[in-house]
Amino acid sequence: MSSQEAFEPALGWCSREVEEELPELRIMLAEAHIARAAAVTAASPTEVKARLREMSNRFHGPRAVAIRREPVPAAYRVFFRHIGLDPDVVRTPIEAVALERMLRGGFLSGGLLRDVLLLALVDTGVPVWALDTALLDGPIGVRESREGELFGRSQTAPALPAGRLVIADAAAPVAILFGRLAPQHEASAATRQLTLFAVQVAGVPELFVEEALWTSQMALEHS
Amino acid sequence: MTQSQELTIDRDPGKAIDGGRARTGQRAARSSLRSQVARLERELSAIVAGGFPYIPAPHPAGETTVGPRLLSLGELERSRDELAERVQHFRRLALQRAEHERAAHELLSQMQLEPARHRFVRLSVNDLGQGGCGVWEVRPRLGLIGMLAGWWHVKLSSGCPLAKGSRSERDPARWSPPRVAVGLEVCPRVPGGLLEGALGCAALSPVAVLRGEHLADLVKLEFRFPLRGAGGLPVEQLLRSTAVEVRTRDRDDQQAQRNSNRHHEEVGLRHRLQAPAGAGRVFGRARAARSLLGAVTGSSSTTISSVSS
């Protein structure tokens, strides 16, 4: 059995309100163990950089313009509208990356973890995020934030307004859905194990989400 | 159990059922609104992606980002209405653009059918909905000649300028002259520099071709050929008139030769036969040969007599 066949991402949990309102929303998870001695945030190996260059050469203006009509990016645009985000104001991850590619003239390397997640996003259109597993309390899932709840486990973390859709573990919200991660839960130089998660919405085939997670996991574990 | 308790018990399940129905109904309404939002969003994306770069992407001004949340029925309705308004606006833009392109295509057809009625009209390919920097333009054939003769045609310019400047500026060692689209080539060995057809000479851009020296040549040509030709004799009288003209020319030649010999006598150059000043070289040689032939055969000639004397 190949490693690709063996790969099976776990499902994250969804609160009842979220599940009732957005029945096709899924959180899919995968673990990645960092094998290399260097930090996961340190510079990428040459193979990853070469892949970024190759990807830059394949990603041109016409695709950047037409990307909002591709099925997967279009599905995320629609979902943004469903959760109260205007995708023309808050860009979807793939559109933000496309804009960055156009402005900078290429996909620039920014460390192994960032590069790997970028490659998975451009390849599949599915955004993947990574949290430091050691700092998580139990499995993660989607729910609404509660009144006065802190964003992360730190006592100095900012409070979240009630009703925000967040990715949370058993203790606290660790990320805003399609937003930023709580600073204490991001991967650091000391991180040796990562929890990768991707958000599947209506119109995005499961295969694409699995592909994005598998690509990220393989690249992180074998770089 | 008291009456009031019975009523309470009886009423609670009803309330729960009503509440459940209301929640289910609202959820169904929200689901329906989400479907509408999805349809509108796809339509908006299609218009924006299809109309790029002539239809700008929407930039909602003054929008505040609240964050991801579960929208209520009212919020979804507002979102749907705003999106519908935006889609309506972009539909109008798309229609205006389509009308603009249709008018441009119509103008291009008219330019191609009747170029003389659209002199120097320029039409960008962007107006036709095509990419690039080309421009359709009604221009005269052969520059000034075409302007005077009424020869107009529609030309498409070569396109966008090079990002790094012209090739000659980038690498002079590998310079090769640009070619002219109309098939005229400029050759420095030919007076005026203009040849028709591909003769393997270097070609310049139309701007370079129509510079001062070349334009002066064109003006000379224009006055020399068509204006004199227009007052010519009919074909049937051409031979007769030619004969008269030949005799007249011979007389003139003889007179000119006499004048020349007189001049030669004056300057001491009698031994040399020369063509009169102002005559063509070939014509002068023929006349000299004729004079020489006359001298050999002994025919009387003023020139010969003057030489022999």
Interface residues (C-beta under 8 A of the other chain):
Chain A: E17 V18 E20 E21 L22 V65 A66 R68 R69 A74 R77 V78 R81 H82 I83 G84 L85 D86 P87 D88 V89 V90 E144 P161 G163 R164 L165 I176 L177 F178 G179
Chain B: R27 R30 R34 V37 A38 E41 R42 S45 A46 V48 A49 F52 A57 P58 H59 P60 E63 T65 V66 G67 P68 R69 L70 L71 E75 S79 L83
